[in-house]
Amino acid sequence: MPDFTWISVDDFRQPSGWVRPEAGQARARAYCEMLERGEILFFSEPPFKLPAEDRQFLLAQQWAELRMHKNVSYRPGEDVLRGVSGAGANVDRLQAILRNYSAEVIAFLQNFLAPYARDWIIDFSSFRPFDEESRGLPLHKRNDLIHVDAFPSRPTRGGRILRVFTNLNPAKPRVWNTTERFELLARQYAEDAGLQRIAEDSWLSRTLQDWGGKLGFRGMGRTPYDMFMLGFHDYLKENTAFQKECPKIRMEFPPFSTWLVFTDGVAHAAMSGQYAIEQTFLISPQVLVAPEQAPCRILETIAGRPLVY
Ligand SMILES: [Fe+2]
């Protein structure tokens, strides 16, 4: 059976930050390492400001009427809200709440995981108002199948996907299944998912990458690593034997708890839960404190070739 669950953080809290500021630097590094090894860091309440009136607004809306898509997403860099149509005061308010939320999470991580703030890309945040149970999404978009994250439009080029989640549901937990660590999954399934083929196709991928970069196409700066991870996401979701038989750890994140996880390395499925808010960061390989634990490094070792250039 897999041997991990979450690690509760009790030496950092809102609004004061580190309980022992003089140890903050060392603790930040230690937490980075835990995350990179595949641990989930857990806070029983958000370690950043999330005003009660904002939470209530998010819970009170009739989301189906706002014609929402899979989730509402917010791009902090451009101040753009996506996934909800219509105009008006409610949409403006929603954007203001996400703008605020995003700024709070960024300020929190600049302190809590300070080593990463030197070189990260602040990715999207999202609000997830639908119940994960019975969503009826197409297979590759289903959240209730165990998978690792990879984004078609935002290649990480060996960097890592860090996500901060908060369960906003006042009564129900958000339930996840996780399974074995990335290295075990990769050793078992990477070959079948096409790792060798992608690694050996370096000429084609290098050419595509060069042209994509020159022409400025989004998503074309994909390295063989990015291509493998996109494929691995789909491969795991399509693999019914894996979904059925893999060892599972059920995690119930209680109302208002917050958890941090590298979702490119920790395979996960959201089984049930409604109303979560989340901010994503892409962490550059240069600032990882345990680079040998990164999926990219693990896959390169298995393939015997570089996957990023
Ligand atoms: Fe995911």
py3Dmol code that shows the C-alpha trace and the ligand (Angstrom):
import py3Dmol

protein = """\
ATOM      1  CA  MET A   1       0.000   0.000   0.000  1.00  0.00           C
ATOM      2  CA  PRO A   2       1.150   3.572  -0.546  1.00  0.00           C
ATOM      3  CA  ASP A   3       2.769   4.971   2.536  1.00  0.00           C
ATOM      4  CA  PHE A   4       1.776   8.590   2.662  1.00  0.00           C
ATOM      5  CA  THR A   5      -0.942  10.939   3.704  1.00  0.00           C
ATOM      6  CA  TRP A   6      -0.866  14.664   4.286  1.00  0.00           C
ATOM      7  CA  ILE A   7       1.508  16.560   6.557  1.00  0.00           C
ATOM      8  CA  SER A   8      -0.161  19.078   8.872  1.00  0.00           C
ATOM      9  CA  VAL A   9       1.574  22.437   9.032  1.00  0.00           C
ATOM     10  CA  ASP A  10       1.405  24.016  12.456  1.00  0.00           C
ATOM     11  CA  ASP A  11       4.350  26.426  12.456  1.00  0.00           C
ATOM     12  CA  PHE A  12       2.909  28.947   9.996  1.00  0.00           C
ATOM     13  CA  ARG A  13      -0.388  30.737  10.397  1.00  0.00           C
ATOM     14  CA  GLN A  14      -2.320  33.704   9.212  1.00  0.00           C
ATOM     15  CA  PRO A  15      -1.826  36.633   9.761  1.00  0.00           C
ATOM     16  CA  SER A  16       1.550  36.528  11.537  1.00  0.00           C
ATOM     17  CA  GLY A  17       3.344  33.951   9.350  1.00  0.00           C
ATOM     18  CA  TRP A  18       6.119  31.789  10.810  1.00  0.00           C
ATOM     19  CA  VAL A  19       5.624  30.965  14.464  1.00  0.00           C
ATOM     20  CA  ARG A  20       9.423  31.219  14.857  1.00  0.00           C
ATOM     21  CA  PRO A  21      10.518  33.830  12.295  1.00  0.00           C
ATOM     22  CA  GLU A  22      14.206  33.077  12.890  1.00  0.00           C
ATOM     23  CA  ALA A  23      13.621  29.508  11.640  1.00  0.00           C
ATOM     24  CA  GLY A  24      11.477  30.605   8.667  1.00  0.00           C
ATOM     25  CA  GLN A  25      14.146  30.234   6.005  1.00  0.00           C
ATOM     26  CA  ALA A  26      15.072  26.693   7.010  1.00  0.00           C
ATOM     27  CA  ARG A  27      11.436  25.664   7.425  1.00  0.00           C
ATOM     28  CA  ALA A  28      10.505  27.072   3.993  1.00  0.00           C
ATOM     29  CA  ARG A  29      13.209  24.958   2.407  1.00  0.00           C
ATOM     30  CA  ALA A  30      12.141  21.873   4.360  1.00  0.00           C
ATOM     31  CA  TYR A  31       8.529  22.300   3.195  1.00  0.00           C
ATOM     32  CA  CYS A  32       9.665  22.731  -0.431  1.00  0.00           C
ATOM     33  CA  GLU A  33      11.503  19.448  -0.125  1.00  0.00           C
ATOM     34  CA  MET A  34       8.504  17.631   1.363  1.00  0.00           C
ATOM     35  CA  LEU A  35       6.307  18.851  -1.484  1.00  0.00           C
ATOM     36  CA  GLU A  36       8.855  17.848  -4.101  1.00  0.00           C
ATOM     37  CA  ARG A  37       9.048  14.379  -2.586  1.00  0.00           C
ATOM     38  CA  GLY A  38       5.295  14.035  -3.163  1.00  0.00           C
ATOM     39  CA  GLU A  39       3.847  14.986   0.202  1.00  0.00           C
ATOM     40  CA  ILE A  40       0.657  17.021   0.553  1.00  0.00           C
ATOM     41  CA  LEU A  41       0.891  19.944   3.000  1.00  0.00           C
ATOM     42  CA  PHE A  42      -2.280  20.556   4.962  1.00  0.00           C
ATOM     43  CA  PHE A  43      -3.622  23.588   6.848  1.00  0.00           C
ATOM     44  CA  SER A  44      -6.825  23.239   8.875  1.00  0.00           C
ATOM     45  CA  GLU A  45      -7.733  26.780   7.821  1.00  0.00           C
ATOM     46  CA  PRO A  46      -6.428  29.064   5.079  1.00  0.00           C
ATOM     47  CA  PRO A  47      -3.004  30.525   5.910  1.00  0.00           C
ATOM     48  CA  PHE A  48      -4.032  33.697   4.031  1.00  0.00           C
ATOM     49  CA  LYS A  49      -6.908  36.169   4.173  1.00  0.00           C
ATOM     50  CA  LEU A  50     -10.174  34.965   2.659  1.00  0.00           C
ATOM     51  CA  PRO A  51     -12.946  37.297   3.840  1.00  0.00           C
ATOM     52  CA  ALA A  52     -16.190  35.692   5.045  1.00  0.00           C
ATOM     53  CA  GLU A  53     -18.293  37.939   2.785  1.00  0.00           C
ATOM     54  CA  ASP A  54     -16.345  36.719  -0.279  1.00  0.00           C
ATOM     55  CA  ARG A  55     -16.861  33.083   0.695  1.00  0.00           C
ATOM     56  CA  GLN A  56     -20.544  33.683   1.210  1.00  0.00           C
ATOM     57  CA  PHE A  57     -20.871  35.379  -2.173  1.00  0.00           C
ATOM     58  CA  LEU A  58     -19.198  32.411  -3.903  1.00  0.00           C
ATOM     59  CA  LEU A  59     -21.545  29.940  -2.218  1.00  0.00           C
ATOM     60  CA  ALA A  60     -24.710  31.972  -2.770  1.00  0.00           C
ATOM     61  CA  GLN A  61     -24.644  32.344  -6.561  1.00  0.00           C
ATOM     62  CA  GLN A  62     -26.827  30.347  -8.903  1.00  0.00           C
ATOM     63  CA  TRP A  63     -23.866  29.150 -10.959  1.00  0.00           C
ATOM     64  CA  ALA A  64     -25.860  27.167 -13.498  1.00  0.00           C
ATOM     65  CA  GLU A  65     -27.650  30.368 -14.490  1.00  0.00           C
ATOM     66  CA  LEU A  66     -24.388  32.121 -15.170  1.00  0.00           C
ATOM     67  CA  ARG A  67     -23.727  29.557 -17.940  1.00  0.00           C
ATOM     68  CA  MET A  68     -20.438  28.398 -16.572  1.00  0.00           C
ATOM     69  CA  HIS A  69     -18.053  26.001 -18.211  1.00  0.00           C
ATOM     70  CA  LYS A  70     -15.945  23.408 -16.410  1.00  0.00           C
ATOM     71  CA  ASN A  71     -14.637  25.958 -13.912  1.00  0.00           C
ATOM     72  CA  VAL A  72     -14.263  29.693 -13.631  1.00  0.00           C
ATOM     73  CA  SER A  73     -10.659  30.662 -14.232  1.00  0.00           C
ATOM     74  CA  TYR A  74      -8.836  33.869 -13.473  1.00  0.00           C
ATOM     75  CA  ARG A  75      -5.489  34.931 -14.970  1.00  0.00           C
ATOM     76  CA  PRO A  76      -3.742  37.136 -12.441  1.00  0.00           C
ATOM     77  CA  GLY A  77      -1.164  38.511 -14.910  1.00  0.00           C
ATOM     78  CA  GLU A  78      -3.812  39.836 -17.294  1.00  0.00           C
ATOM     79  CA  ASP A  79      -6.663  40.326 -14.820  1.00  0.00           C
ATOM     80  CA  VAL A  80      -8.934  38.244 -17.059  1.00  0.00           C
ATOM     81  CA  LEU A  81     -11.866  36.104 -15.935  1.00  0.00           C
ATOM     82  CA  ARG A  82     -12.915  33.107 -18.081  1.00  0.00           C
ATOM     83  CA  GLY A  83     -15.591  30.455 -17.978  1.00  0.00           C
ATOM     84  CA  VAL A  84     -18.536  32.602 -17.048  1.00  0.00           C
ATOM     85  CA  SER A  85     -20.602  34.476 -19.569  1.00  0.00           C
ATOM     86  CA  GLY A  86     -22.665  37.576 -19.124  1.00  0.00           C
ATOM     87  CA  ALA A  87     -21.858  40.904 -17.629  1.00  0.00           C
ATOM     88  CA  GLY A  88     -23.055  42.805 -14.633  1.00  0.00           C
ATOM     89  CA  ALA A  89     -22.375  43.335 -11.010  1.00  0.00           C
ATOM     90  CA  ASN A  90     -22.085  39.638 -10.116  1.00  0.00           C
ATOM     91  CA  VAL A  91     -19.390  38.961 -12.690  1.00  0.00           C
ATOM     92  CA  ASP A  92     -17.481  42.078 -11.597  1.00  0.00           C
ATOM     93  CA  ARG A  93     -17.727  41.002  -7.990  1.00  0.00           C
ATOM     94  CA  LEU A  94     -16.543  37.489  -8.858  1.00  0.00           C
ATOM     95  CA  GLN A  95     -13.532  38.938 -10.665  1.00  0.00           C
ATOM     96  CA  ALA A  96     -12.698  41.197  -7.717  1.00  0.00           C
ATOM     97  CA  ILE A  97     -12.904  38.246  -5.307  1.00  0.00           C
ATOM     98  CA  LEU A  98     -10.593  36.099  -7.432  1.00  0.00           C
ATOM     99  CA  ARG A  99      -8.181  39.004  -7.936  1.00  0.00           C
ATOM    100  CA  ASN A 100      -7.982  39.474  -4.207  1.00  0.00           C
ATOM    101  CA  TYR A 101      -7.750  35.766  -3.454  1.00  0.00           C
ATOM    102  CA  SER A 102      -4.954  35.341  -5.968  1.00  0.00           C
ATOM    103  CA  ALA A 103      -2.936  38.242  -4.512  1.00  0.00           C
ATOM    104  CA  GLU A 104      -3.332  36.795  -1.007  1.00  0.00           C
ATOM    105  CA  VAL A 105      -2.139  33.324  -2.021  1.00  0.00           C
ATOM    106  CA  ILE A 106       0.856  34.782  -3.883  1.00  0.00           C
ATOM    107  CA  ALA A 107       1.867  36.838  -0.819  1.00  0.00           C
ATOM    108  CA  PHE A 108       1.488  33.757   1.383  1.00  0.00           C
ATOM    109  CA  LEU A 109       3.685  31.566  -0.839  1.00  0.00           C
ATOM    110  CA  GLN A 110       6.338  34.273  -1.196  1.00  0.00           C
ATOM    111  CA  ASN A 111       6.860  33.788   2.493  1.00  0.00           C
ATOM    112  CA  PHE A 112       5.924  30.156   3.112  1.00  0.00           C
ATOM    113  CA  LEU A 113       7.813  28.718   0.107  1.00  0.00           C
ATOM    114  CA  ALA A 114      10.275  31.571  -0.339  1.00  0.00           C
ATOM    115  CA  PRO A 115      12.860  29.620  -2.435  1.00  0.00           C
ATOM    116  CA  TYR A 116      10.321  29.232  -5.267  1.00  0.00           C
ATOM    117  CA  ALA A 117       9.423  32.924  -5.486  1.00  0.00           C
ATOM    118  CA  ARG A 118      12.789  33.612  -7.121  1.00  0.00           C
ATOM    119  CA  ASP A 119      11.693  31.909 -10.326  1.00  0.00           C
ATOM    120  CA  TRP A 120       8.073  30.950 -10.810  1.00  0.00           C
ATOM    121  CA  ILE A 121       5.274  31.704 -13.234  1.00  0.00           C
ATOM    122  CA  ILE A 122       2.030  32.658 -11.577  1.00  0.00           C
ATOM    123  CA  ASP A 123      -0.498  30.598 -13.451  1.00  0.00           C
ATOM    124  CA  PHE A 124      -4.307  30.675 -13.314  1.00  0.00           C
ATOM    125  CA  SER A 125      -6.557  30.486 -10.321  1.00  0.00           C
ATOM    126  CA  SER A 126      -9.917  28.775 -10.498  1.00  0.00           C
ATOM    127  CA  PHE A 127     -13.199  28.472  -8.678  1.00  0.00           C
ATOM    128  CA  ARG A 128     -14.966  25.100  -8.876  1.00  0.00           C
ATOM    129  CA  PRO A 129     -18.646  25.487  -8.040  1.00  0.00           C
ATOM    130  CA  PHE A 130     -19.976  22.130  -9.297  1.00  0.00           C
ATOM    131  CA  ASP A 131     -20.138  18.910  -7.350  1.00  0.00           C
ATOM    132  CA  GLU A 132     -17.357  16.625  -8.541  1.00  0.00           C
ATOM    133  CA  GLU A 133     -19.709  13.663  -8.241  1.00  0.00           C
ATOM    134  CA  SER A 134     -21.870  13.050 -11.317  1.00  0.00           C
ATOM    135  CA  ARG A 135     -20.547  15.833 -13.523  1.00  0.00           C
ATOM    136  CA  GLY A 136     -20.840  13.829 -16.741  1.00  0.00           C
ATOM    137  CA  LEU A 137     -17.660  15.243 -18.326  1.00  0.00           C
ATOM    138  CA  PRO A 138     -15.860  13.604 -21.288  1.00  0.00           C
ATOM    139  CA  LEU A 139     -13.260  11.019 -20.234  1.00  0.00           C
ATOM    140  CA  HIS A 140     -10.134  13.170 -20.567  1.00  0.00           C
ATOM    141  CA  LYS A 141     -11.775  15.996 -18.595  1.00  0.00           C
ATOM    142  CA  ARG A 142     -13.078  13.798 -15.800  1.00  0.00           C
ATOM    143  CA  ASN A 143     -11.635  14.718 -12.414  1.00  0.00           C
ATOM    144  CA  ASP A 144     -12.715  11.504 -10.714  1.00  0.00           C
ATOM    145  CA  LEU A 145     -10.159   9.360 -12.574  1.00  0.00           C
ATOM    146  CA  ILE A 146      -6.648   9.204 -11.130  1.00  0.00           C
ATOM    147  CA  HIS A 147      -4.227  11.305 -13.193  1.00  0.00           C
ATOM    148  CA  VAL A 148      -1.250  13.613 -13.093  1.00  0.00           C
ATOM    149  CA  ASP A 149      -1.745  17.191 -14.270  1.00  0.00           C
ATOM    150  CA  ALA A 150      -0.362  18.553 -17.541  1.00  0.00           C
ATOM    151  CA  PHE A 151      -1.638  21.625 -19.378  1.00  0.00           C
ATOM    152  CA  PRO A 152      -1.877  21.553 -23.187  1.00  0.00           C
ATOM    153  CA  SER A 153      -1.485  25.337 -23.492  1.00  0.00           C
ATOM    154  CA  ARG A 154       1.193  25.899 -20.811  1.00  0.00           C
ATOM    155  CA  PRO A 155       4.219  23.599 -21.211  1.00  0.00           C
ATOM    156  CA  THR A 156       6.415  23.616 -18.096  1.00  0.00           C
ATOM    157  CA  ARG A 157       9.632  22.518 -19.889  1.00  0.00           C
ATOM    158  CA  GLY A 158      10.676  20.453 -16.885  1.00  0.00           C
ATOM    159  CA  GLY A 159       9.238  22.864 -14.317  1.00  0.00           C
ATOM    160  CA  ARG A 160       6.628  21.721 -11.828  1.00  0.00           C
ATOM    161  CA  ILE A 161       2.926  22.382 -11.254  1.00  0.00           C
ATOM    162  CA  LEU A 162       2.204  23.510  -7.712  1.00  0.00           C
ATOM    163  CA  ARG A 163      -1.409  24.044  -6.648  1.00  0.00           C
ATOM    164  CA  VAL A 164      -2.952  25.568  -3.543  1.00  0.00           C
ATOM    165  CA  PHE A 165      -6.529  24.383  -2.892  1.00  0.00           C
ATOM    166  CA  THR A 166      -9.109  25.546  -0.359  1.00  0.00           C
ATOM    167  CA  ASN A 167     -12.377  23.721   0.321  1.00  0.00           C
ATOM    168  CA  LEU A 168     -14.982  26.479   0.604  1.00  0.00           C
ATOM    169  CA  ASN A 169     -17.850  24.111   1.332  1.00  0.00           C
ATOM    170  CA  PRO A 170     -19.110  24.889   4.848  1.00  0.00           C
ATOM    171  CA  ALA A 171     -20.468  21.376   5.445  1.00  0.00           C
ATOM    172  CA  LYS A 172     -18.926  18.749   3.155  1.00  0.00           C
ATOM    173  CA  PRO A 173     -15.351  17.538   2.751  1.00  0.00           C
ATOM    174  CA  ARG A 174     -13.621  17.522  -0.619  1.00  0.00           C
ATOM    175  CA  VAL A 175     -12.674  13.910  -1.234  1.00  0.00           C
ATOM    176  CA  TRP A 176      -9.591  12.858  -3.175  1.00  0.00           C
ATOM    177  CA  ASN A 177      -8.063   9.542  -4.038  1.00  0.00           C
ATOM    178  CA  THR A 178      -4.319   9.392  -4.465  1.00  0.00           C
ATOM    179  CA  THR A 179      -2.139   6.424  -5.247  1.00  0.00           C
ATOM    180  CA  GLU A 180       1.509   5.421  -5.378  1.00  0.00           C
ATOM    181  CA  ARG A 181       4.354   7.845  -5.873  1.00  0.00           C
ATOM    182  CA  PHE A 182       5.326   9.106  -9.296  1.00  0.00           C
ATOM    183  CA  GLU A 183       8.480   7.055  -9.577  1.00  0.00           C
ATOM    184  CA  LEU A 184       6.582   3.813  -9.005  1.00  0.00           C
ATOM    185  CA  LEU A 185       3.885   4.781 -11.508  1.00  0.00           C
ATOM    186  CA  ALA A 186       6.488   5.811 -14.061  1.00  0.00           C
ATOM    187  CA  ARG A 187       8.489   2.602 -13.657  1.00  0.00           C
ATOM    188  CA  GLN A 188       5.316   0.607 -14.125  1.00  0.00           C
ATOM    189  CA  TYR A 189       3.563   2.529 -16.914  1.00  0.00           C
ATOM    190  CA  ALA A 190       5.813   5.071 -18.667  1.00  0.00           C
ATOM    191  CA  GLU A 191       7.028   2.579 -21.245  1.00  0.00           C
ATOM    192  CA  ASP A 192       3.505   1.543 -22.192  1.00  0.00           C
ATOM    193  CA  ALA A 193       2.521   5.238 -22.310  1.00  0.00           C
ATOM    194  CA  GLY A 194       5.136   5.858 -25.028  1.00  0.00           C
ATOM    195  CA  LEU A 195       8.129   7.310 -23.170  1.00  0.00           C
ATOM    196  CA  GLN A 196      10.798   5.687 -25.358  1.00  0.00           C
ATOM    197  CA  ARG A 197       9.099   6.710 -28.593  1.00  0.00           C
ATOM    198  CA  ILE A 198       8.815  10.344 -27.455  1.00  0.00           C
ATOM    199  CA  ALA A 199      12.401  10.418 -26.152  1.00  0.00           C
ATOM    200  CA  GLU A 200      13.772   9.028 -29.413  1.00  0.00           C
ATOM    201  CA  ASP A 201      11.769  11.396 -31.555  1.00  0.00           C
ATOM    202  CA  SER A 202      14.025  14.228 -30.529  1.00  0.00           C
ATOM    203  CA  TRP A 203      14.728  15.550 -34.022  1.00  0.00           C
ATOM    204  CA  LEU A 204      11.053  16.052 -34.811  1.00  0.00           C
ATOM    205  CA  SER A 205      10.225  17.587 -31.450  1.00  0.00           C
ATOM    206  CA  ARG A 206      13.235  19.905 -31.550  1.00  0.00           C
ATOM    207  CA  THR A 207      12.247  21.146 -34.995  1.00  0.00           C
ATOM    208  CA  LEU A 208       8.624  21.662 -33.992  1.00  0.00           C
ATOM    209  CA  GLN A 209       9.761  23.466 -30.902  1.00  0.00           C
ATOM    210  CA  ASP A 210      12.056  25.789 -32.844  1.00  0.00           C
ATOM    211  CA  TRP A 211       9.387  26.642 -35.371  1.00  0.00           C
ATOM    212  CA  GLY A 212       6.703  27.005 -32.723  1.00  0.00           C
ATOM    213  CA  GLY A 213       8.913  29.377 -30.774  1.00  0.00           C
ATOM    214  CA  LYS A 214       9.744  31.406 -33.893  1.00  0.00           C
ATOM    215  CA  LEU A 215       6.131  31.687 -34.921  1.00  0.00           C
ATOM    216  CA  GLY A 216       5.011  32.449 -31.381  1.00  0.00           C
ATOM    217  CA  PHE A 217       2.411  29.654 -31.136  1.00  0.00           C
ATOM    218  CA  ARG A 218       1.112  28.973 -27.674  1.00  0.00           C
ATOM    219  CA  GLY A 219       1.790  25.472 -26.542  1.00  0.00           C
ATOM    220  CA  MET A 220       4.357  24.896 -29.251  1.00  0.00           C
ATOM    221  CA  GLY A 221       7.285  25.379 -26.893  1.00  0.00           C
ATOM    222  CA  ARG A 222       6.612  21.819 -25.759  1.00  0.00           C
ATOM    223  CA  THR A 223       9.577  19.659 -24.933  1.00  0.00           C
ATOM    224  CA  PRO A 224       9.480  15.847 -25.148  1.00  0.00           C
ATOM    225  CA  TYR A 225       8.833  15.977 -21.390  1.00  0.00           C
ATOM    226  CA  ASP A 226       5.693  18.092 -21.891  1.00  0.00           C
ATOM    227  CA  MET A 227       4.520  15.797 -24.666  1.00  0.00           C
ATOM    228  CA  PHE A 228       4.999  12.734 -22.516  1.00  0.00           C
ATOM    229  CA  MET A 229       3.160  14.269 -19.555  1.00  0.00           C
ATOM    230  CA  LEU A 230       0.165  15.262 -21.711  1.00  0.00           C
ATOM    231  CA  GLY A 231       0.047  11.724 -23.023  1.00  0.00           C
ATOM    232  CA  PHE A 232       0.512  10.228 -19.555  1.00  0.00           C
ATOM    233  CA  HIS A 233      -2.457  12.231 -18.232  1.00  0.00           C
ATOM    234  CA  ASP A 234      -4.671  10.688 -20.927  1.00  0.00           C
ATOM    235  CA  TYR A 235      -3.069   7.250 -20.676  1.00  0.00           C
ATOM    236  CA  LEU A 236      -3.842   6.960 -16.964  1.00  0.00           C
ATOM    237  CA  LYS A 237      -7.444   8.108 -17.412  1.00  0.00           C
ATOM    238  CA  GLU A 238      -7.976   5.680 -20.301  1.00  0.00           C
ATOM    239  CA  ASN A 239      -6.433   2.739 -18.461  1.00  0.00           C
ATOM    240  CA  THR A 240      -9.438   1.061 -16.871  1.00  0.00           C
ATOM    241  CA  ALA A 241      -7.357  -1.721 -15.294  1.00  0.00           C
ATOM    242  CA  PHE A 242      -5.101   0.861 -13.609  1.00  0.00           C
ATOM    243  CA  GLN A 243      -8.096   2.903 -12.430  1.00  0.00           C
ATOM    244  CA  LYS A 244      -9.697  -0.167 -10.923  1.00  0.00           C
ATOM    245  CA  GLU A 245      -6.721  -1.940  -9.458  1.00  0.00           C
ATOM    246  CA  CYS A 246      -4.253   0.711  -8.331  1.00  0.00           C
ATOM    247  CA  PRO A 247      -3.921   1.076  -4.553  1.00  0.00           C
ATOM    248  CA  LYS A 248      -5.891   4.069  -3.363  1.00  0.00           C
ATOM    249  CA  ILE A 249      -5.624   6.417  -0.427  1.00  0.00           C
ATOM    250  CA  ARG A 250      -8.809   8.309   0.307  1.00  0.00           C
ATOM    251  CA  MET A 251      -8.292  11.814   1.655  1.00  0.00           C
ATOM    252  CA  GLU A 252     -11.099  13.918   3.027  1.00  0.00           C
ATOM    253  CA  PHE A 253     -10.230  17.600   3.149  1.00  0.00           C
ATOM    254  CA  PRO A 254     -12.607  19.143   5.701  1.00  0.00           C
ATOM    255  CA  PRO A 255     -14.572  22.352   5.177  1.00  0.00           C
ATOM    256  CA  PHE A 256     -12.284  25.376   4.983  1.00  0.00           C
ATOM    257  CA  SER A 257      -9.041  23.390   4.975  1.00  0.00           C
ATOM    258  CA  THR A 258      -6.235  24.321   2.556  1.00  0.00           C
ATOM    259  CA  TRP A 259      -3.718  21.965   0.954  1.00  0.00           C
ATOM    260  CA  LEU A 260      -0.651  22.356  -1.241  1.00  0.00           C
ATOM    261  CA  VAL A 261       0.535  19.711  -3.680  1.00  0.00           C
ATOM    262  CA  PHE A 262       2.611  19.212  -6.822  1.00  0.00           C
ATOM    263  CA  THR A 263      -0.139  17.762  -8.989  1.00  0.00           C
ATOM    264  CA  ASP A 264       2.263  16.779 -11.783  1.00  0.00           C
ATOM    265  CA  GLY A 265       3.868  14.298  -9.403  1.00  0.00           C
ATOM    266  CA  VAL A 266       1.068  13.276  -7.039  1.00  0.00           C
ATOM    267  CA  ALA A 267      -1.509  11.336  -9.048  1.00  0.00           C
ATOM    268  CA  HIS A 268      -4.951  12.310  -7.814  1.00  0.00           C
ATOM    269  CA  ALA A 269      -8.686  12.153  -8.459  1.00  0.00           C
ATOM    270  CA  ALA A 270     -11.371  14.442  -7.034  1.00  0.00           C
ATOM    271  CA  MET A 271     -14.157  12.041  -6.057  1.00  0.00           C
ATOM    272  CA  SER A 272     -16.657  14.428  -4.519  1.00  0.00           C
ATOM    273  CA  GLY A 273     -16.942  17.910  -3.101  1.00  0.00           C
ATOM    274  CA  GLN A 274     -18.380  21.211  -4.217  1.00  0.00           C
ATOM    275  CA  TYR A 275     -16.931  24.721  -4.031  1.00  0.00           C
ATOM    276  CA  ALA A 276     -13.158  24.755  -4.103  1.00  0.00           C
ATOM    277  CA  ILE A 277     -10.870  27.611  -4.974  1.00  0.00           C
ATOM    278  CA  GLU A 278      -7.351  27.096  -6.244  1.00  0.00           C
ATOM    279  CA  GLN A 279      -4.246  28.956  -7.422  1.00  0.00           C
ATOM    280  CA  THR A 280      -1.589  27.349  -9.621  1.00  0.00           C
ATOM    281  CA  PHE A 281       2.143  28.158  -9.868  1.00  0.00           C
ATOM    282  CA  LEU A 282       4.664  26.815 -12.365  1.00  0.00           C
ATOM    283  CA  ILE A 283       7.938  26.362 -10.500  1.00  0.00           C
ATOM    284  CA  SER A 284      11.108  26.653 -12.565  1.00  0.00           C
ATOM    285  CA  PRO A 285      13.519  23.672 -12.443  1.00  0.00           C
ATOM    286  CA  GLN A 286      16.258  26.119 -11.350  1.00  0.00           C
ATOM    287  CA  VAL A 287      14.707  26.714  -7.923  1.00  0.00           C
ATOM    288  CA  LEU A 288      13.697  23.164  -7.012  1.00  0.00           C
ATOM    289  CA  VAL A 289      15.413  22.060  -3.807  1.00  0.00           C
ATOM    290  CA  ALA A 290      15.206  18.333  -4.651  1.00  0.00           C
ATOM    291  CA  PRO A 291      15.460  18.318  -8.467  1.00  0.00           C
ATOM    292  CA  GLU A 292      16.128  14.588  -8.519  1.00  0.00           C
ATOM    293  CA  GLN A 293      12.538  14.072  -7.329  1.00  0.00           C
ATOM    294  CA  ALA A 294      11.025  15.967 -10.273  1.00  0.00           C
ATOM    295  CA  PRO A 295       8.982  13.850 -12.707  1.00  0.00           C
ATOM    296  CA  CYS A 296      11.200  15.117 -15.516  1.00  0.00           C
ATOM    297  CA  ARG A 297      14.373  13.788 -13.865  1.00  0.00           C
ATOM    298  CA  ILE A 298      12.720  10.468 -13.003  1.00  0.00           C
ATOM    299  CA  LEU A 299      11.540  10.027 -16.596  1.00  0.00           C
ATOM    300  CA  GLU A 300      14.939  10.994 -18.006  1.00  0.00           C
ATOM    301  CA  THR A 301      16.554   8.321 -15.850  1.00  0.00           C
ATOM    302  CA  ILE A 302      14.084   5.719 -17.085  1.00  0.00           C
ATOM    303  CA  ALA A 303      14.434   6.814 -20.730  1.00  0.00           C
ATOM    304  CA  GLY A 304      18.220   7.191 -20.524  1.00  0.00           C
ATOM    305  CA  ARG A 305      17.975  10.444 -22.508  1.00  0.00           C
ATOM    306  CA  PRO A 306      17.305  14.122 -21.863  1.00  0.00           C
ATOM    307  CA  LEU A 307      13.681  15.138 -22.297  1.00  0.00           C
ATOM    308  CA  VAL A 308      14.194  18.885 -22.077  1.00  0.00           C
ATOM    309  CA  TYR A 309      16.516  20.951 -24.253  1.00  0.00           C
TER     310      TYR A 309
END
"""
ligand_1 = """\
1
LIG
Fe -5.872 17.236 -11.648
"""
view = py3Dmol.view(width=600, height=400)
view.addModel(protein, "pdb")
view.setStyle({"model": 0}, {"cartoon": {"style": "trace"}})
view.addModel(ligand_1, "xyz")
view.setStyle({"model": 1}, {"stick": {}})
view.zoomTo()
view.show()
